[in-house]
């Protein structure tokens, strides 16, 4: 979808569209499997994209075009399945039912998405956030923006040293821009920020920047903090000036991408820990091949492989100290020694800190990166 409609490939919108596609797909499958009538209203997840689009300068025509693409894909797949699995005598009735269900759902989506977009867009264009977001987008796109003009519009000094955050909610129940903005403000102030800029991006995400009046870097949040339930945070590296404002933000977006792919329950995704993973995740198939190639049998998904990876990582983090590893993992020293030996056997080579695998920087400074 984003290949054919690149306007939809912006921060946060892709994830919401994916949720919407899954919800609609389930509605289609349920209606076909149960031979039931189409539900009068589309699932809530399918309408979130319309609201998120309004705050990102993406036209409703792009969203409706995505519905057309999904519709064409669903028709093609379902007709192929009908031809593959149904006898010729039953195909006509099945195909007719497929068309009826799909067109009913698409018509509902068109009407409801247009209505939701119009409502959200009307509220957005009359807000001060729209003016500020337009200027911020110019900065992020590298367009020339006078620092004094930006200061007047944004109430934030672009000439300082910035640390960027992206704060988002896991699901619609947690979606409250005020709540997300409050979390971003709290984290930035706790890190020493004397100036902050916080912009809502739809209902489930805010972009935020913090800077210090003395030019010192705002300290990124730490994973030992206690964020609000259901909220996740990505943070970029501190950087100076207008270029640093954009750079730190783009790094935070890269950390968001890792966070959206993560299956862990962690809440903080710091680019300082995830830079290599963020770069690898732009080509997921290649990244998976890299992991399998470097870890060998250690890349397994079962509990034994997970235990061995955890032990090996702790062993490397402690400068290959069996005693320190045993103490941290609360196991016997001989158990650690056995696990390290077994890990090396599965990997197919000795675990040397200078080896290719450990270009991923499995050190204590980046200890949380591998848990993604």
Buried (B, 14 or more C-beta within 10 A) or exposed (E): BEEEBEBBEBBBBBBBBBBBBEBBBEBBEEBBEEEEEBEEEBBEBBBBBBBBBBBBEBEBEBBBBBBEEBBEEBBEEBBEEBEEEBEEEEBEEBBEBBEEBBEBBBEBBBEBBBEBBEEBBEBBEEEEBBEBBEBBEEBBEEEEBEEEEBBEBBEBBBBBBBBBBBBBBEEBEBBBBEBBBBBBBBBBEBBBBBBBBBBBBBBBBBBBBBBBEEEBBBBBBEBEEEBBEBBBBBBBBBBBBBEBBBBBBBBBBBBBBBBBEBEEEEBBBBBBBBBBBBEBBEEEEEBEEBBEEBBBBBBBEEEEBEBBBBBBBBBBBBEEBBEBBBBBBEBEBEBBBBBBEBBBEBBEEEBEBEEEBBEBBBBEEBBBBBBB
